[in-house]
Amino acid sequence: MQMSPVTGRYIFLEPQDKQFHLSHEIDPLWLKFDYIDLKENHRQGEDKAYADTLNRIRVGNETEADIQTLKEKVRHELHEDILKEKDALYIYGTNKNVNKMNKRRLKDLKEEELIVKAVCLHRSIKNFDPAEGNAGEVNKTPFQKELRLKLGAKVI
């Protein structure tokens, strides 16, 4: 039930580069791994009802009560539950909103900002400078053209 990587592929699929098809066919790396089948969900702790709700949603068998449970857990950023948690985690649907929150959090830190610019290389183009996407990313990649950091900033 794992989602595929964003802008990526599952590791066990045939390689996209044709030069690796034969080696994948003869001796696929994926089959060399031992795996552990996890059967018990510890993520929701003691909240079995919430865990059951999430399990139904992940297979498309959600109920109206499940949807209502999720809606009750959504908090606007000015909600009292969020305001009392200085380091609350925000989940956004767009990189633009993520970047906006990151800028706000960095601004709150007193340390000096360090800007690391992406180094973009191309096999046949000297001084390659790819286009920048709407959210500051190197076009058609998940990477930012500039990475802004400060001592004390949370990094995932």
C-alpha positions in Angstrom: 0.0 0.0 0.0 3.0 2.3 -0.3 2.6 5.3 -2.6 5.1 5.6 -5.4 7.9 8.2 -4.9 6.9 11.7 -6.0 8.4 12.2 -9.5 10.0 8.8 -9.1 9.3 5.1 -9.6 9.1 2.0 -7.4 12.6 0.5 -6.9 11.4 -3.0 -8.0 10.2 -1.9 -11.4 12.2 -2.5 -14.6 14.8 0.3 -15.0 13.9 3.1 -17.4 17.4 3.2 -18.9 17.6 0.4 -21.5 21.2 -0.4 -20.8 20.1 -1.9 -17.4 17.2 -4.0 -18.8 19.3 -7.2 -19.3 21.0 -7.1 -15.9 17.6 -6.5 -14.3 16.2 -9.5 -16.2 19.0 -11.8 -15.3 19.7 -10.8 -11.7 17.4 -8.1 -10.4 18.8 -6.3 -7.4 15.4 -6.1 -5.7 15.3 -9.9 -5.2 18.6 -9.7 -3.2 17.0 -7.9 -0.3 15.5 -9.6 2.7 12.3 -8.0 3.8 10.3 -7.8 7.0 6.6 -7.9 6.8 5.2 -5.5 9.4 1.9 -6.6 10.7 1.2 -4.4 13.7 0.5 -0.7 13.4 2.2 1.3 16.1 1.9 4.7 14.5 -1.4 5.8 16.0 -0.4 4.4 19.4 -3.4 3.5 21.6 -5.9 5.1 19.3 -7.2 1.9 17.6 -10.3 3.7 16.2 -8.2 6.2 14.4 -5.9 3.5 13.1 -8.9 1.6 11.8 -10.2 4.8 10.1 -6.9 5.3 8.3 -6.7 1.6 7.3 -10.2 1.8 5.7 -9.3 5.0 3.8 -6.1 3.6 2.4 -8.0 0.8 0.6 -10.9 3.0 -0.4 -13.5 1.6 2.1 -14.0 4.8 4.1 -17.3 5.6 5.7 -19.0 8.9 6.3 -17.9 8.7 9.9 -14.3 8.2 8.8 -14.4 11.4 6.7 -16.1 13.3 9.6 -13.3 12.1 11.9 -10.6 13.4 9.6 -12.5 16.7 9.1 -12.6 17.1 12.9 -8.8 16.8 13.1 -8.1 19.6 10.5 -6.9 22.8 12.1 -6.5 26.3 10.6 -3.1 27.8 11.4 -4.7 30.3 13.8 -6.6 27.5 15.7 -5.8 27.5 19.5 -4.4 24.0 19.3 -1.8 25.2 16.7 -1.0 28.5 18.4 -0.1 26.7 21.7 2.4 24.4 19.7 5.3 26.6 18.7 6.8 24.0 16.4 3.5 22.5 15.0 3.9 20.5 11.8 2.1 21.8 8.8 1.1 19.7 5.8 0.4 21.5 2.6 -0.7 20.3 -0.8 1.6 22.6 -2.8 5.3 23.5 -2.7 4.4 27.2 -2.8 2.6 27.0 0.6 5.5 24.9 2.0 8.0 27.5 0.9 5.9 30.3 2.4 5.9 28.5 5.8 9.6 27.8 5.5 10.4 31.5 4.9 8.2 32.5 7.9 10.0 30.0 10.2 13.4 31.0 9.0 12.6 34.7 9.5 11.8 33.9 13.2 15.3 32.5 13.7 17.9 35.1 14.8 20.9 33.3 13.2 22.6 34.3 10.0 21.0 32.9 6.8 23.2 30.7 4.6 22.1 30.4 0.9 23.3 27.3 -1.0 22.7 27.6 -4.7 22.0 24.4 -6.8 24.8 23.2 -9.0 23.1 22.1 -12.3 25.2 20.1 -14.7 24.3 18.9 -18.2 26.2 16.4 -20.4 26.3 18.6 -23.4 25.5 22.2 -22.3 28.2 24.2 -20.7 27.1 26.7 -18.0 23.7 24.9 -17.8 21.0 27.1 -16.1 17.7 25.3 -16.2 14.4 27.1 -15.8 13.0 27.7 -12.3 9.5 26.5 -11.5 6.8 28.4 -9.8 7.9 27.2 -6.3 11.6 27.9 -6.8 12.5 24.4 -7.9 14.9 23.4 -10.6 12.4 22.8 -13.4 11.0 19.3 -13.6 12.9 18.2 -10.4 12.0 18.2 -6.7 15.1 20.3 -5.9 15.2 24.0 -5.0 17.4 26.4 -7.0 18.4 27.9 -3.7 18.4 26.2 -0.3 18.1 28.7 2.6 19.3 27.5 6.0 19.9 28.9 9.5 21.4 27.3 12.5 18.5 25.9 14.6 16.2 25.3 11.6 14.4 22.0 11.4 15.4 20.0 8.3 13.7 16.9 6.9 
